[in-house]
Amino acid sequence: MRVSTLPNLAAGATELGVVYASVEGVNESSYDECLEILRHNAEALGATAIVGMQLVQSQFQWNPRTSLLATAVKE
């Protein structure tokens, strides 16, 4: 699956919807874990790519989280 932070779509690509994933923690492994969930969610929609991916990491003492948001695309 192609993953990109750029919002560009390939010719003939179809947007399938927005996918979101969030996990507890803000560390090296939380990003990888979150990306795996995001890919799974996109694949469930039939996507072959994720574009326009955005990362949000909140580090509040009571609830540190890593979240990813992207557009699922079928190329």
C-alpha positions as CSV (number, residue, x, y, z in Angstrom):
1,M,0.0,0.0,0.0
2,R,1.3,3.4,-1.0
3,V,1.4,5.9,1.9
4,S,1.9,9.6,1.3
5,T,1.6,12.8,3.3
6,L,1.0,14.6,-0.1
7,P,-2.7,15.1,-1.1
8,N,-2.0,14.3,-4.8
9,L,-4.1,11.6,-6.5
10,A,-2.9,9.4,-9.3
11,A,-4.8,9.7,-12.6
12,G,-8.0,7.7,-12.4
13,A,-7.8,7.3,-8.6
14,T,-11.0,7.2,-6.6
15,E,-11.3,8.6,-3.1
16,L,-13.0,6.0,-0.8
17,G,-13.3,8.1,2.4
18,V,-11.4,9.3,5.4
19,V,-9.7,6.8,7.7
20,Y,-8.6,7.4,11.3
21,A,-6.5,5.5,13.8
22,S,-5.5,6.4,17.4
23,V,-3.4,4.5,20.0
24,E,-2.2,5.3,23.5
25,G,1.3,6.6,23.9
26,V,3.7,9.0,22.2
27,N,6.9,7.1,21.3
28,E,8.6,5.3,18.4
29,S,6.4,2.2,18.5
30,S,3.1,4.1,18.9
31,Y,3.5,5.6,15.4
32,D,4.2,2.2,13.8
33,E,1.3,0.7,15.7
34,C,-1.0,3.5,14.6
35,L,0.1,3.3,11.0
36,E,-0.7,-0.4,11.0
37,I,-4.2,0.2,12.2
38,L,-4.7,3.0,9.7
39,R,-3.6,0.7,6.8
40,H,-6.0,-2.0,8.1
41,N,-8.9,0.5,8.2
42,A,-8.0,1.7,4.6
43,E,-7.8,-1.9,3.3
44,A,-11.2,-2.6,4.8
45,L,-12.6,0.0,2.4
46,G,-10.7,-1.5,-0.6
47,A,-8.0,1.1,-0.7
48,T,-4.7,0.6,-2.4
49,A,-3.2,3.9,-1.1
50,I,-3.4,6.4,1.7
51,V,-2.8,10.0,0.8
52,G,-2.8,13.3,2.7
53,M,-1.8,11.6,6.0
54,Q,-1.6,13.8,9.0
55,L,0.0,13.0,12.4
56,V,-1.3,14.3,15.7
57,Q,0.5,13.5,18.9
58,S,-1.0,14.8,22.2
59,Q,1.1,14.6,25.3
60,F,-1.3,15.5,28.1
61,Q,-0.2,13.9,31.3
62,W,-3.4,11.9,31.7
63,N,-3.8,10.6,28.2
64,P,-0.8,10.7,25.7
65,R,-2.0,9.6,22.2
66,T,-0.8,9.2,18.7
67,S,-3.4,9.6,16.0
68,L,-3.3,9.5,12.2
69,L,-5.9,10.7,9.7
70,A,-5.8,10.2,5.9
71,T,-7.8,9.7,2.8
72,A,-8.2,6.2,1.6
73,V,-7.8,5.9,-2.2
74,K,-8.2,3.1,-4.8
75,E,-5.7,3.6,-7.6
